[in-house]
Amino acid sequence: MQSSLMSMLPLILMFVVLYFVMIRPQMKKQKEHKAMIEAVAKGDEVVTAGGVLGKVSKLGDSYLGLEVANGVEIQVQRSAVVQVLPKGSIK
């Protein structure tokens, strides 16, 4: 009985280490990204996954309107936003 338990111990330890080293930090990062996307407001300056910088001009459920230049507006998915910049970053 003890030998079978001792043979399973390394497998269990590897799973515990994997959880704390890889799975838990990834879940935390996902949670922070979701909170950041939900907090985006009109007038915020953001960067998309493609590297496009713009100011949020319209908000929708799953899409944002970004003004990338004077009179030029594009639509992107909310999930494409990777960073919210401080006000005044885009000139």
Protein Blocks (a to p, Z undefined) as FASTA:
>chain_A
ZZmmmmmmmmmmmmmmmmmmmmmmmmmmmmmmmmmmmmpcehiacddfkopacddfbdcf
kbccddfbghiacdddfklpmbdcdehkaZZ
